[in-house]
Amino acid sequence: MAGRVAVSVEGASKHFRLRHTHSLKEGLVWAVQGRPRHEDFHALAPLDLEVREGESVALLGRNGSGKSTLLKLVAGVMAPDTGRVRVRGRLAGLLEVGAGFHPDLTGRENVHLNASILGMGPATIRARFEEIVAFADIGPFLDTQVRFYSSGMFLRLAFSVAVHTEPDVFLVDEVLAVGDEAFRDKCLTRIEQLSAEGRTLVVVSHDLPLVERLCGRGVVLDAGRVVHDGPVVPAVERLRAVL
């Protein structure tokens, strides 16, 4: 069973329409001036990528290179314009701080909501609830509406729920940058534990020492295309040369 493909990206592309006008008046003015009211931005050219079970892969590149877009396609947050993306097993991750949380619900209620979204059944949530709360360590704020949480508190609770779902594929996009140092180290230790257990890890980060610590493979993107794919240290060196 080892070595099966966990994430398969086949000919996937994504483009967005960037609008320069936001009202009818602006649109008429730009039209009279002969200026385009929008332009198409190709975030990802058609690309192919495979991540095998147990791999720890970093998606690297400058801002706008397509890293987060690719991760969102893998997460199923967005659909590709062409091609297809397939994931084997349970998927969990942190793409945005607070994603999947309802602001009017308490932290306690959001643990049940978010864990359900990530595929945990009611009995499993009840069995792991105390572990989730202990790991998050948000104290008396557990029964406070999450609209009053800081970004760090969001991270604590969201990360704790995600890792306790025991995901087969775990996605991380820069969000660890908002946590305090002690909790960040706690998260990194837990991510390393997941990797050691054979879980598949896909990371987007500009923190290159962190990438070298967590990942064995680096995929460098530029203008939505893969320009390097190999061991993480040469990949980081390639990125540093570009930067």
C-alpha positions in Angstrom: 0.0 0.0 0.0 3.0 2.3 0.6 3.9 4.7 -2.2 0.4 5.1 -3.6 -0.5 8.5 -5.0 -2.2 10.6 -2.4 -2.7 13.8 -4.4 -3.0 13.8 -8.2 -3.1 17.0 -10.2 -3.7 16.4 -13.9 -3.6 19.3 -16.3 -5.2 21.6 -13.8 -5.4 25.3 -14.5 -7.1 28.4 -13.0 -7.6 31.9 -14.1 -9.4 34.9 -12.5 -10.9 38.0 -13.9 -9.5 41.1 -12.3 -12.0 44.0 -12.5 -10.7 47.5 -12.6 -14.2 49.2 -12.3 -16.7 48.6 -9.5 -19.6 50.8 -10.6 -21.6 51.6 -13.7 -20.2 55.2 -13.7 -16.6 53.9 -13.5 -17.3 51.4 -16.3 -18.7 54.1 -18.6 -15.7 56.4 -17.9 -13.2 53.6 -18.6 -15.1 52.6 -21.8 -15.1 56.2 -23.1 -11.4 56.4 -22.4 -10.8 53.1 -24.3 -9.3 51.4 -21.2 -10.1 47.8 -20.5 -12.5 47.3 -17.6 -11.0 44.0 -16.6 -8.2 41.6 -17.4 -7.7 37.9 -17.1 -5.0 36.7 -14.6 -3.8 33.1 -15.2 -2.9 32.0 -11.7 -2.1 28.4 -12.8 -1.1 27.2 -16.3 -2.2 23.6 -16.9 0.2 21.6 -14.7 0.7 18.0 -13.5 1.8 17.0 -10.0 1.8 13.9 -8.0 2.3 13.6 -4.2 2.7 10.1 -2.9 1.5 8.8 0.5 3.9 9.8 3.3 5.6 12.5 1.3 6.2 16.0 2.8 6.1 18.5 0.0 6.7 22.3 0.1 5.1 24.5 -2.6 7.6 27.4 -3.1 7.6 30.6 -5.1 7.2 34.3 -5.1 3.9 36.0 -4.3 1.6 35.4 -7.2 3.3 32.3 -8.4 0.2 30.1 -7.8 1.1 28.3 -4.6 -2.0 29.1 -2.6 -4.2 28.6 -5.7 -2.8 25.2 -6.2 -3.3 24.3 -2.5 -6.9 25.5 -2.7 -7.5 23.3 -5.7 -6.2 20.3 -3.7 -8.3 21.3 -0.7 -11.4 21.5 -2.9 -12.1 25.1 -2.0 -11.9 25.9 -5.7 -12.5 23.9 -8.8 -9.9 23.9 -11.7 -10.9 25.5 -15.0 -9.3 22.5 -16.8 -8.0 19.1 -15.7 -8.8 17.4 -12.5 -7.5 17.1 -8.9 -7.9 14.0 -6.8 -7.1 13.2 -3.2 -6.9 9.8 -1.6 -8.1 9.6 2.1 -9.2 12.1 4.7 -8.2 15.7 4.0 -7.7 18.4 6.6 -5.7 21.6 6.7 -5.3 25.2 7.6 -5.7 27.5 4.5 -7.0 30.6 6.3 -7.2 31.5 10.0 -10.8 31.0 11.1 -12.0 29.2 8.0 -14.8 26.8 8.7 -15.7 28.6 12.0 -19.1 30.4 12.5 -18.5 33.8 14.2 -21.8 33.6 16.2 -21.0 30.3 17.8 -18.8 29.7 20.8 -15.4 27.9 20.6 -17.0 24.8 22.0 -19.8 24.8 19.4 -17.3 25.4 16.6 -15.2 22.4 17.7 -18.3 20.2 17.0 -19.1 22.1 13.8 -15.6 22.1 12.3 -14.9 18.5 13.3 -18.1 17.5 11.6 -17.1 19.4 8.4 -13.8 17.5 8.5 -15.6 14.2 8.6 -15.6 13.2 12.3 -18.7 11.5 13.6 -20.5 12.7 16.8 -19.1 9.8 18.9 -15.6 10.5 17.8 -15.9 14.2 18.5 -17.1 13.5 22.0 -14.3 11.0 22.6 -11.6 13.5 21.4 -13.2 16.7 22.6 -11.0 17.0 25.8 -7.8 16.3 23.8 -8.7 19.0 21.3 -9.5 21.6 24.0 -6.3 20.7 26.0 -4.1 21.1 22.9 -5.7 24.4 21.9 -5.3 25.7 25.5 -7.6 28.8 25.1 -8.8 28.7 28.7 -12.0 30.5 29.6 -12.5 31.6 26.0 -13.8 28.2 25.0 -17.4 29.3 25.7 -17.0 32.8 24.1 -18.2 33.6 20.6 -15.3 33.2 18.2 -16.0 36.6 16.7 -14.1 38.0 19.7 -11.1 35.7 19.2 -7.7 37.0 18.1 -6.1 35.4 15.0 -3.8 33.5 17.4 -6.8 32.0 19.3 -8.4 31.1 15.9 -5.2 29.3 15.0 -5.1 27.4 18.3 -8.6 26.0 18.0 -8.5 25.4 14.2 -5.2 23.6 14.3 -6.2 21.5 17.2 -9.4 20.3 15.5 -7.6 19.6 12.2 -4.8 17.5 13.7 -7.2 15.5 15.8 -9.2 14.3 12.8 -6.2 12.1 12.0 -6.0 13.3 8.4 -4.3 11.2 5.6 -3.4 14.4 3.8 -2.6 17.6 5.8 -2.4 21.1 4.1 -0.8 24.1 5.7 -0.8 27.6 4.1 1.3 30.2 6.0 -1.2 30.3 8.9 1.4 29.3 11.6 2.9 32.7 11.2 0.1 34.2 13.4 0.7 32.0 16.4 2.9 32.8 19.4 6.3 31.1 19.5 5.4 28.5 22.1 2.3 27.3 20.3 4.0 27.5 16.9 6.7 25.1 18.2 3.9 22.9 19.6 2.2 22.8 16.1 5.5 22.1 14.3 6.2 19.1 16.7 2.7 17.8 16.0 3.1 18.2 12.2 6.4 16.3 12.4 4.6 13.6 14.3 2.0 13.3 11.6 4.8 13.0 9.0 6.5 10.3 11.1 3.2 8.4 11.2 3.2 8.3 7.4 0.7 11.1 6.7 1.0 13.2 3.6 2.0 16.8 4.1 1.7 19.7 1.7 3.0 23.1 2.9 3.0 26.6 1.5 5.4 28.9 3.4 7.9 31.7 2.8 9.7 30.6 5.9 12.5 28.7 4.2 14.2 27.3 7.3 10.7 26.0 8.4 10.3 24.4 5.0 13.6 22.6 5.2 12.7 21.4 8.7 9.3 19.9 7.7 9.6 18.8 4.1 11.8 16.4 2.1 10.6 17.6 -1.4 10.2 21.1 -2.8 8.2 22.2 -5.8 9.0 25.7 -7.1 6.3 27.6 -9.0 6.8 30.6 -11.2 3.9 32.3 -13.0 1.7 29.3 -12.4 4.2 26.7 -13.8 6.4 24.2 -12.1 10.0 25.2 -12.7 11.7 22.9 -10.3 10.7 19.7 -8.5 13.1 17.7 -6.3 14.8 17.4 -2.9 13.9 20.4 -0.7 17.4 21.9 -0.2 18.1 22.4 -3.9 14.5 23.6 -4.3 15.1 26.2 -1.6 18.4 27.2 -3.2 16.6 27.6 -6.6 14.0 29.9 -5.0 16.7 32.0 -3.2 18.5 32.4 -6.5 15.2 33.6 -8.1 14.5 36.0 -5.2 
